[in-house]
Amino acid sequence: MNPYKSNFRLGTIIIFFFFFDIVYGQSYYPFQNSSLPIEERVTDLINQLTREEKISLFGFDSPGVSRLSVPKYNWWNEALHGVARAGNATVFPQAIGLAATFNDSLINEMANVISTEARAKYNLAAANNERIQYMGLTFWSPNINIFRDPRWGRGQETYGEDPYLTSQMGVAFVTGIQGKDPKYLKASACAKHFAVHSGPEANRHTFNAIVNESDLRETYLYAFKKLVDAGVESVMCAYNRVNDEPCCTSNTLIKNILLNEWNFKGHVVTDCWALEDIWLRHKSLSNSVVVAAEAIKTGVNLDCSYLLQQDLKKALDQGLLTEKDLDNALIPTLKTQFKLGFYDDPKDDPWSGLDKKNIRSKDHIDLARKVAAQSIVLLKNEKELLPLKKENYKTILVTGANATSSDALFGNYHGVSSSLVTFLEGVVAAVDPGTSVQYDLGCNNTDTTHFGGLWVSENSDITIAVIGLTPVYEGEEGDAFLAPNGGDKKDLSIPAAHIAFMKALRKRHNKPIVAVVTGGSDMDIEAIEPYANAVLLAWYPGEQGGNALADILFGKMSPSGRLPVTFYRSLKDLPSYDDYHMKGRTYRYFDGDVQYPFGFGLSYTSFRYSWVQQPDKLYSENDTIDVELRIKNVGKTDGAEVVQAYIQYPEGTDLPIKELKAFKRTNVLQGGEKTVRLRIPVNDLEKWDEEKGSWATIKGSYKIDLGSHSRDTKLEASFKIK
C-alpha cells in the first residue's frame, strides 16, 4: 500500500473527528452511529461506561452520563387509559370499561392515540431539556392481572376475569402503544404485575400466593405469554410471593418461564420498592445487598426504587456479582432506549413532528366518546323505556352523588383533561334549550336519612340518578383512602346512602327513573334495581362520560357493552379472598346463581343467529376450528352485537365449565344481517398436564356454544379432537 495514501486517509479521519469535536463538543462513538445494529451499539456503549456509571443506570430515575451524552431519563410513566399524570391529555374509560367494549380493534386505535400524545408530550419536554417523571416514553401499562375476586380494589385496572379476553385486549393495547415502525418503538409498553397478583391489597407486600401449576399456566400466566409473543417491551414483577418465591427474585417466574421458556427479549422492571419488600417484609433474603445480587442474577434489569443503585457496588465488592453480570443485566434497558431513538438524530424519529396540536385533538376527543359509549352496559330496560324520545321529556332532573363527580369519570391511574364532560353536562348538552333540566346533589355518600331533589323529581318527567362507587372506595393501597380494607372492598355494596336515596325517589312517585351506576367492579345492583325503570353501568368512563351517557340515553347509539366480570349475588358464594385456586371463581368455574353472567349486556334491538358453517366433526392438534354464522337484526333500531364463542371440554377433573375462545363485535342495521366468521386454533384448547409438566391437548368430544353471554346459547355444535 502506498504509505502516503494511507497517511492521507488517517489524516482525513483525524480531521473529521476534530471538527466533530468542535461542532458537537464531544467525541463520536460507534454507539452513536444509527446505521449500526442495536446489538453492536449497546455493546460499544457498555464498553465506554465505568462501573459506577453502569450502576447509576439501574434505577428508574437515571442520572444519565453527560460525558457520553447518555440522557438523564425517568423511566416511570403510566398510560392505563390515556397518558397519566402529565397534564392535559385525552382521558379514555378505565381499563375495565375498555374490556366491556369487547372491541380489541378499537382499543388498538385508542392505544395508538395514547402513544401519539405521549410522543407529543415527550417532544415538548425534551425541547426544553425537561427530563422529568411522567414525560417519558416507557409506560408501565397495561395491567393484565386476572380480576379473580370482586373484592380487589385494583380490579378496575384490569381487563376482567377472563384470560382470553385479557390477552386480546392486552395485545391490542401493546401493539397500539409500541407502533408498527420497523426500527423504532413509538413508546414502550409493560405487562404487569408478573405474576399471580390480585390482592389482598392490604398485605400485598407480605402476601404469599399459593397456586397449583394448572391455574398458574392456564389462568394467571396465559395473557402474559400472549403479550410476550406479541413483542411487549417490558414486564413488571410483582410485590407478592408465589409459592414462597418473591416475584422479583423468582427463578421459577423470571428465569425459568419468562426468559428461558418464553425467550423474552425485553427488560424486566420491578414494581416500586418491591426489592425492599423481599428482605424487610417477606424476609426471604438477609439484607438489601443480597437482594440486589439475586435480582440481577434472576433477570431484573431495572429497579423502581434506589436499591440497585445503592447496593450493587457492595454486591460486586463482596463477590456476589461480577461486572459481566452487570453488563448482561444492562443490555435490555439500553436496547429499549435505542429502540426509542434516544441516541439518534431527532430528524430520524418518525414522530418528531408531533407537538401540542396532537394532544386532545378533536379526533382524539371523539374517539374517547366512542369508546365510552361502547363500554356502557345496559342491565335493565323495563318496558323499553330507553332510548328516550326527547319530545316526551321536557322536564328532567339529573341528580345523585356522582352526577357532577370528576372522580367518577377518571378511575385511577388517570390523566387530566381541560374539558371534562360530567354526566349532568352531557345530558344538558344533548337536549334542546326548550327542555328544563334541573340538578340536585340529592345525597352524599354517608347520610341515609337526608336527601335533596325529591320534590323536583316528583315534578319532573324523568329522573336520572347517578350513583355508585368512585376510586376513593376501591383502588390501590393508599390511594383509595375511604376503602374499608386497604383499597379493597369488604362487600359488594354501593354506598348505603345511595340505596336509601333511590328508595326515597321511588316512594315519592311512579314516574320513570334511570339509575346510572359508576364503579370498576361487581356491585350489588339488585339493591337499587327495584327502584329504577332502567339501569346503566357506566364504569369510570373518562372525560367524555357525560356525552357518551347522553348518546346512549337518547338513542344516538344502542348500548353494546358487555360485562367482563361475573356479577355475583353474594361474596358468600366465593372462596376466601386470599385463596388463589380458581375452583369456584369466575364464570369458568362457578355455576351458581348470579346477578348477571360474564359477557352480559342488553341492547335496544335484538338479533337472530343462524349457522352458515358449523365446525367440522373431527380435528387434530394443528388444525383451526372455523365457524361462520349469520346475525340478523330483528329489532326496531340499528345496533351492535357481540358474538361470543365458548368451548366446553370433555368431561374431566378440574376442567373449566366453559371458556371464551373467540368473540366478534359487529354492527348490524335494523332489518339487516351480517356474516361473522370465528377462528379458534385447536392448540389454544390445550390444558396443562401437571404430571408431565407440559401442555397437552385433551382427546375427546367438545362443544362450541355461540351466544351473547356466557350463559346464553343461541347456536351449538359438537366436534372431536383426535
N, C-alpha and C positions, 0 to 999 in steps of 0.2 A: 504494500500500500504506500502511496505517496505520503511522506511524513508531513508535507506542507498542507495537503488536503485534510489530513487527519487533524492537524493543529487548527486549521481554519474552522472545521466543524465543532471542535471542542470550544474554540473561542466564541463561536456563534451561540452555543448553548449557554456559556457563562454569561454572555451579554444579555441573552433573553431573561435568565433568572435575575440578573442585576436590575434590569428595568422592571421586571415583575415585582421585585422587592420594593423599588422606589414607588411604583404606582399603587400597589396594594398594601405595602407596609408589612409584608410577611413573606415567608418562604413558601414555595409551591411544592406540595407533596402529592404523591400518587393518589392518596385518598380523595383529593380534591378534583380528580380527573373523572368527569361524569361518563366518559366513554369506556372506562374500565368496568369489569364485572364487580358487582357489590362485594363478593367474597374477597377479591383482591383489595378492594378499597378498605374494607373492615380490617383485614389483616395488617395493612400498612398503618392504619390509624392506631391500632393497638400497639404496634411496634414503636410508635412515636411517643406513647404515653409512659409517664413514670408510674411506679407502683402507687404512689399517693394519688395521682390523677385518676388512675383506674378506679381506686376505691371510692373516690368522690362521685363517680358516675352511677353508683349502685342505688342511690336514693331518689325518691320521686321528685325532690327539689334539687335538681342537679345544678351545680355552680358553673358548669362548663369549664373549658380550658382555653383561656384567652390567647395564649401564645400559639395555639394551633387553630384558632378560630372555631373551636368547638363551642356551639352556642349554649348559654345558660338556658335551661329548659325545665319547666314544671310539668311533669307527666300527668298530674291529677286533673282529669276533666270528666264531666258527666254529660250524657245525652240520651237519657232513658226515653224521653218523649219530646225531644227538642233540645237545642243547646241550653244547658242548665247553668245557672249561677254566673252568667256572663253578660248581664244586662239585657237589653231589648232583643227578643228573639221570638220566633213563632212557637207557641206552646200547643202541642198536639195532645190528644187524650192520653191519660195514664196508660201504662202498658197493658193492664188487664182489659181496658177498653179497646185497645188495639187488637187484642186477641179476639174480642167479641165481634169484630168485623168479619172474622173468618175469610179475610181477603189479603193473602200474602203479597199479591202484586201491588196492592195499594200501600201496604206497609213498606215495600221496597221503594216505591215512589216517594213516600214520606221520608224515609231514611236518606235518600239522595238529596232531598231538600235540606235536611238537618246538616249534612256534610257540606252543602253549598254555603249555608250560613256560617258554619264553623270555619271554613276556609276564608270567607269574607272577614270574619272577626279576627282570625289569625293574621291576615294580611294587614289589617288596620293597626293591630297591636305591634306587629313586627316592624312596621314602617316607623313607629315611634320608639323602637327598641324596648318595648314593654314585654318582658318575659315573665308574665305573672300567671298565677294559678287561674284555671278555667278559661284561659285564652289559647290553649294549645290544641293539638290535633289528635291526641291519644285519649280516646273515650272509653271509660270503664263501664260500658254498656254493650249488650243487653244483659239483664238478669234472667237466666234460663233455668233457675231452680224450679222444682215442681211444687206447685201450691197444693200440698198433700192434705193440709188441715186448715179449716177456715179461721182458726184462732190466730194464725201467723199474721202479724201486723204488716209485714213486708210483702205479703202475697200480692198486693196491688201492683208491685213492680214486675210481676212475672206474667207469662202468657197462659197461666191457668194450670189445671191439674193434669193435663194430658201430655205425655211425652211427644207424640206425633205432632199435635198442633203446635206445641212449644218449638219443636225443631223446625217446622215450616216457617213460622213467624220469625224465629231467630235467624235462620239462614237469609230470609228476605231482608231483615234489618241489617245484618252484617254486610251483605253484598251491596246494599244501598249506601251504607256508610263508607265502605272502602273503595267503591268505584270500579270502573272497568278499564282504566288506563293500563296498558301492558307493562309500564315501567314504574309508575308512581302510585302510591296509595293516596286516595283523596283524603282519607282520615283513617285512623286505626280503631277497630272495634275490639271489644274484650268480652269473652264469655265468662260469666261469674254466677255463683261462687262455687268453686270446684272443691268439694262436692258434698252431696247429701246434707244440704243446708236449707232448712226451712223452719227454724225455731226449735225450742222456745227462745224468744228474743232476750228475755231477762238473763239467761245464763249461757248465752252463745259463746262467751269467752272461756267457758269451762266444760261445755257440754260434750258428751261422747255419744255419737250416733251409732247404734249397733244395728247392722243391716246384713242380711244374707246376700250371697253373690247374685242370685237371680234378681232380686229387687234392685240391687246396685246397678247391674248391667241393663236391665230392661226398663227401669223407671228413671233412676237418678242420673245415669250417665248417657242415656240414649241421645238426648239433644246435644250434649257436649260433643259426642262423636260426630254428629251431623255437621256441627259448626266447624269442627276441626277439618273435616273433609272439604268443607266449603272455603277453607282458607282464612279463618278468623286469625287475626294477627296476634292476639293476646288471650291468655287465660288467667283468671284471678283465683288464687287458692283461698279457702275459707278459714274462718276463725276456729271452728269446732274440730274435734277429733272424729275420726271414722274408724270404728273397730279398734280403738285405743291409739291410733296414729294421728297426731296433729296434721291437719291437711297440708300445711305449708312445709312440713318436713316428711311427708308421707312417701315412702318408697313405693307403696302399692299404687297410689293415685298418680303421682307425678312421674316418677322414674319408670315404673313398670308399664303402666297403662298409657299415660299421656305421651311420654317421649319414646319409649321403646315399641309398644304395641301399635299406637296410633301414628307414630312418626311425626309428631307435632313439630313444626319448624318455626313457630313464632316465639314470643317471650312470655315467661311466667312472672306475674306480679303478685305480691302478697296483698291480702286485704289490710286495711290500715291498722298498723300496730299489732297485726296478728303474730309476728315473730316474738314480740314481748309476751304475749299470752302463753307461749309454749313453755317458758321457764318460770314465769311469775304465777300463772294461774293453772295451766294444765300440769305444771311441774313434771313434764316429760323429760326435760333435759336440765342439766345442773345450773347453767348460767348463760348469759347472753352471748359470750364468745363461742361456746359450743353450739348454740343455736345458729349463729352466723355461719359457722363452718358447715353444719349439717344442711342448712338451707341451700347453700351454694352447691354442695355435693349432691343434693337431691334433685336440683334443677331449677331453683329460683333464680331469676335474673334481675329483678327489680323489687325494691322494698318500699312499700308505702309507710315508711317511718324513717328513723335515722339510725336504726340498729346496725345495719350493714356498714354504713359509712363510719360509725363509731368503733365497730368491733372487728372488722375484717383484718386490720393490721395486727391486732393482738392474736387473731386466729393464725395468721401467717407466722408470726414470731414464735408461737407455741407449737408450730409444726402440724397444726390441724388441717392446713390447706397448703397448696403450692401456688406459685404465681401462675402456673399453667391452668390451674383450676379457675383462677380469676379471669384469665383471658377467655377461656371457654364459656364462662358464665356471662361475660360482657358482650360476646358476639351477637346474640339475638336482639338485644335492645339497640345496639348500634345499627344492625341491619334495618330495624324499624325506622330509625331516624334517616338512614339513607333512602329508604323507600318513600319517605315523606318529603324528600328533597331538601333536607336541611343543609346539605353540603354542596348543593348545586346552585348555579346561577338562577335567580328567580325567574328569568325570562324563559327558562326551560320548563317551568311549572305550568301545567295546563290550566291551573286555576288562579294564576297570579293577577288576573284582571278583575277578580271578584272583589267588591267593596260594599259600602253601606247600602247601595241601591239593591243589593241582593239579599238584604236582611228584612224579613217581613214584607216582602213584595206582595202585590195583590194576588198573584198566583199561589203564593205560599199560604196566605190567609184563607183563600178559597179552598185550598186543599185541607187545611185544618178543620174547616167547617164540614167538608165532605166526609172526612174520617170520623169526626164526632157524630155526625148524623148516622153513619153506618154502624157505629158502636152501640147506639141506644137500643135497648131491648124492651119490647112491649110484652108485659107479663099478664095484663088483664085488659079487656076491652068490652065491657058489658054493653049489650045491645048495640054494638058497633058505634059507640059514642064518638070515637076517633075514626077518621080525621074530622076536625071541627070545621063546619061551614061558617065562615066569618060573619055572613049576614045574619046568622041565628044568634050571635053572641055579641051584643052591643054594650054590655057591661061585664067587665072581667075583673076579678080580684086575683092578684098574684101575691102569695103570702108564704110564710114558713121561714124557719131559721136560716135556710140555705139559699133563699131566693136571690139574695144580693151578695152571697159569700164568694170571695176570691179563693179561699181555701178549697171550697167545694168544686171549683174549676180546676185547680192546679194539681191536686195529688201531691206526692212527694218527689224529690229529685227533679225539681221543675225549674224552668226558666221564668222570666217575667216578660210581660207584654205591655206595650204602651197603650193598647186599645182592647182591654178585656171586655167581653160581652157577657154580662151576667144573665141569669135566666129571666129576670124581670125585664132587662133591656132588650132581650131577644123577642119577647112577646110584644112589648110596646112597639118595636120597630116593624113587626110583621103585620100589625093591624092598621086600618086606615085611621086618620086623625079624628074621624067622627065616632070612633069607638071609645068608650070610657074605660080606661084601665086604671085601677087603683092598686096601691101597695100597702101592706101592713106586715110588720115583722111576725105578728101572730103569736110566736112563742120563742122562748130561748131553749137552751139545752138541759135545763135543770128544773125549772118550775113546772109542776104538774097541775097547778090549780088556776093560775092567772094567764089569760090569753087575750090577744087583741084581734081585731078584724072580724069577729063573729057577726056583728050586725051588718057590716059591709058584705060579708059572704052571703048572708041571708037575703040581701037586696041586690045581688049580682046574678047574672045569667049563668055564670060558671065560676068555679074557684079552682085555681091551680096552686097546689100546696107543694112546696119544695122542701123536703125533709131528708133525714138520713144521717150518714156519718161524714166526717171531714178528717183530714190527715192528722189532726191532733188526737183523735180517738183510735187510730190504727196506723202503725208505721214502724220506723226503725227505733231501736232503743235510744232514748234520749230526745228524739225529735217529736214523737207522739206523746207529749208531756201530760195529756189528760187521759191517756190509755191506762186502765187499771192494773196492767200487768207488764210493765216494762216495754210498752209498744204493742204488745199482743192484746187480743180481745179475750175476755173471760166467758163471753156468751155470744149469741147471735143477735142480740137486741140492738135496735136503733134506740136513741135516747127516749126514755120513758115520757119525757115532756112532749115529744113529737107525737107519740101514740095518743096521749091524752088530748092533744090539740086536734088530731084527726077525729077522735070521738066527739069532741065538743062541736066541731064543724058539722058533723053528720046529725048530731042531736038537734041543731038549730033549724035544719031544713032538709028537703029531699032533692034539691037542685044538684046538677052534675058537679062532681069533684074529681079532679085529676090529681093523683099523687105522683110526684116526680121524686124518685129516691136516688140520692147520691151515696157513693161508697165504693170500696175497692175489693169487696169480698162478699161471701154468703151472708145474708141478713135475714132476720125473721120478718119476711114480707107479710106473712099471714096475720101478724099483729095489727097491721093497718089496712089490709086488703078489704075487709068487710065495709069499711067506711069510705071507700073510693070506688067510683064507677070505672075508672081506668087507672092502671099503674104502669109507669115507665121507669126503667132503671137507666140512669144517665151516667153511672160511674163517676169518674172525675174527668170531665170531657174536654178540658183545655180551654184556651182563650176564646174559642168560638162556640162554647157550650150553649149560650143563650140562643144564638141564631140556629144552631143545629136542633135544639129543642123545638123552636118555632117551626122549622122545616118539617118536623115530624107531626107536631100538633095540628098544623093546618094543611097537611096533606101534600106539601111540596115534594116530600119523599115518603114512601111507605117504609115502615120500620123493618129492618133486616138483621139487626144484631142478634147474636146467639150467645148463650151462657157458656163461657169457657171453664166454669166450675159447677159442680153439683150444689144445689141449694137444699141442704138437709133440713129436716124438721126440728132436730134437737142435737146438741152435742153429745147427749147420752147415747146416741146411735153410733158413735165413733169410738175407736180405741183411745187409750191415753194419749195426750198430746205429745209426750216425749217418746212414744213408740214409733219407730221408723219403718216397721214392717207394713207392707201395702195391704195386707189382708184386711178387709172391712173398710177400705178407704177408696174414695173416688168412684166414678161410675164403672171403672174397670173391675172393682172387687166388692162393691156394695150393691146389694139387691133389695134393700129395704124401701119403705115408703119415703118419698121425698116431697119437698115443696115444688121444686122444678128440676127436671133432669138436665144433665150436661147436654149442651147443644140446643136447648130450648129457646124459642123466641117466636112470638106471634107476628102476623102480618096484617095489612089492610085488605089483602086478597088471599086467594087460595090456589093451590097447584095440584094438578093430577099427574101422576107418574105412569109411564108405560115402558116396557122393555123395547129396545132396539136390538141390542146384542147382549145375551146372557153370557156368563162365564163358560169356558169350556168345562167338560166333565172331568178332565184329568190334567194335572200339571206336574212338571219336575222342578227341581230346585232352582234352575237357572231361567225359568220362564217368567213371563209377566202376565198377570191377570188383567185382561182388557174387558171392560163392560161399557155399554152405551145405553142411555135411557132418554126418553123424550119427556120434557117438562112442559105442561100446558097450563097457562094462566086461565083459570075458570072463574075468577072472581070479578070484582067490579072496578078494579083500578090496576094500573101498572105496578109492578113490584119486583123484588129480588128474592130468589130462593137460594138457600144454602143446602145443597145436596150433600149428605154425609154418608160415607160408606163404612160400615162396621163389620169386622170379622169375628165370627165365633169359631173357636178352636175345637179339635177333637176332645172328647172327654178325657180329663186327666187331672192330676193333683196340682193345686195352686196355680192353675192357668186362669187368665182373666175371664170374666163373664163375656166380655166382648171388647174390641179395641177399634178406635178410629184409625183408619189406614188411608183414607183419601177424602177430600172434600172439594167442592167447587161452588163458588158463588156466581149466579148468573141472573141477569136482568131479563125479564120477560114482559112484553107489553100485554095489556088487557086483551084477552082473546087469542093471544099469540102463543107460540111454542118454540122451544129451543131443544137442540140435542146436546147432551152432556156426555163427555167421554171421561172415564176414570181409569187410571192405570196403577196397579199395585204389584211391585216386584215380589215374587214369591220369597226371595231371601229376606224381605222385610218382615216376614212372618216367623222368622227364626226365634227360638227361645234358648235361654242359657241352660246348658246341661251342667249341673253342679258336680256331678261325678267325674265328667271328662274335663271340666274346666274350659268349655268352649261352646260356641254357638252350634245349634243343631235344628234342622227342620223336622218338625213332628209329622210323621206319616199318618194319613187317615183322612177322615171326612170333615170338611169345613163348610161354613155357611157364610154368605155375604148378605147383610141387611142394608137396604138403601132407604133413607128416610130423612126427616127434618130435625131429628134429635136422637139421642142415644136410646130412647125407649119407644121410638116410632119406627114401624116397619111398613113401608109402602110397597117395596118390592123385595123379594128374597130369592136366593138360588143356592144350590149346593154344588160343591166340587170336591175333588180328592187330590191330594198330593202323594205321589208315589215315591 
